[in-house]
Amino acid sequence: MSGLIRRPIAMTCGEPAGIGPELAIAARRVLGAEVPFFWIGDPRFLTGAWVAIAAPAEALTVPADVLPVLVHGFAGDAVKGRADPLNAVAVVQVIERAVGLVRAGAASAICTAPIHKKALQDGAGFAYPGHTEFLAHLGGGVPVVMMLASPMLRVVPVTIHIPLAEVPTTLTAALLEQALRLTHSGLVQDFGIAEPRLAVAGLNPHAGEGGAMGGEEIALIGPVLAQLRAEGMLVAGPMSADTMFHARARAGYDAAVCMYHDQALIPIKTLDFDGGVNVTLGLPFIRTSPDHGTGFDIAGNGVARPDSTVAALRMAFQMAKGRAPWR
């Protein structure tokens, strides 16, 4: 390694009754020494070659076909497909431990395996809608946005896990501006794009069609975009969402910013269901995650595909190299 000390990526266990542990083993088999990472969790949940490490740096000396494990004990068992609330406290602790390691400089980034929010609420009183909000809290309460990224498309929803009926009242000029600025800075800092091009969807069909199908594009979205354009940001829109995602349109921008969850996630999951990566922009550390859930219905059957986990680890590695010298 030419004298460089490389800091590995911390991968969390996630929900142990889901597919997360088996995908960690599978990702290690695929990646080998390409992406240095270690797993934090209880090795009772693993079915594959692993070895315990005492500190993240030891992961760099582990054979490429063996998963390095920073052991963290869990209170309950893990019957595949059935979450045990007794494990909830440890699931949360593992996330906190990973954040502590990356903030202390022992790890370069975090890759989180899927969690089961109901089990965390029942067993640990988890008060956050999901990973993203909890990580924002651990990062100091910073504003963040969720990006779903693949080689085919990057999307950012301005509003996320709320009922569709609440989107028009939740969507504000300040929230939209924040999402656009965080997306822009994330593309510069973590993806190496010097002048990001953003395409912004309208809220309504046909982007409101001049007010005939809704006024948010004229009253709210348009003025925010005009302000950012005046500052020099490359922002197109508001655009009709039904014409933004074909191949020729996608060639014209680096990320699409959408007004609500499904408007953003349906296109990327249609284009690249197995290769999408969840990236949290705005955190003081790097966090990626596979773009799928716990997979209770297939857990333990040996059919879960590691593509998204592999892509998430690779993306975390590339982002870490972009933020600072890899050492």
Stockholm file with secondary structure:
# STOCKHOLM 1.0

chainA/1-327         MSGLIRRPIAMTCGEPAGIGPELAIAARRVLGAEVPFFWIGDPRFLTGAWVAIAAPAEALTVPADVLPVLVHGFAGDAVKGRADPLNAVAVVQVIERAVGLVRAGAASAICTAPIHKKALQDGAGFAYPGHTEFLAHLGGGVPVVMMLASPMLRVVPVTIHIPLAEVPTTLTAALLEQALRLTHSGLVQDFGIAEPRLAVAGLNPHAGEGGAMGGEEIALIGPVLAQLRAEGMLVAGPMSADTMFHARARAGYDAAVCMYHDQALIPIKTLDFDGGVNVTLGLPFIRTSPDHGTGFDIAGNGVARPDSTVAALRMAFQMAKGRAPWR
#=GR chainA/1-327 SS CTTCCCCCEEEECCCTTTTHHHHHHHHHHHHTTSSCEEEEECGGGCCSCEEEESSGGGGGGSCTTSEEEEECCCSSCCBTTBCCGGGHHHHHHHHHHHHHHHHTTSCSCEECCCCCHHHHHHHHCCCSSSHHHHHHHHTTSCCCEEEEEETTEEEEESSCSSCGGGHHHHCCHHHHHHHHHHHHHHHHHHHCCSSCEEEEECSSGGGGGGGTTCSHIIIIIHHHHHHHHHTTCEEEEEECGGGSSSHHHHTTCSEEEESSHHHHHHHHHHHCTTTCEEEEESCSSCEEEESSCCCTTTTTTTCCCCHHHHHHHHHHHHHHHHHSCCC
#=GC SS_cons         CTTCCCCCEEEECCCTTTTHHHHHHHHHHHHTTSSCEEEEECGGGCCSCEEEESSGGGGGGSCTTSEEEEECCCSSCCBTTBCCGGGHHHHHHHHHHHHHHHHTTSCSCEECCCCCHHHHHHHHCCCSSSHHHHHHHHTTSCCCEEEEEETTEEEEESSCSSCGGGHHHHCCHHHHHHHHHHHHHHHHHHHCCSSCEEEEECSSGGGGGGGTTCSHIIIIIHHHHHHHHHTTCEEEEEECGGGSSSHHHHTTCSEEEESSHHHHHHHHHHHCTTTCEEEEESCSSCEEEESSCCCTTTTTTTCCCCHHHHHHHHHHHHHHHHHSCCC
//
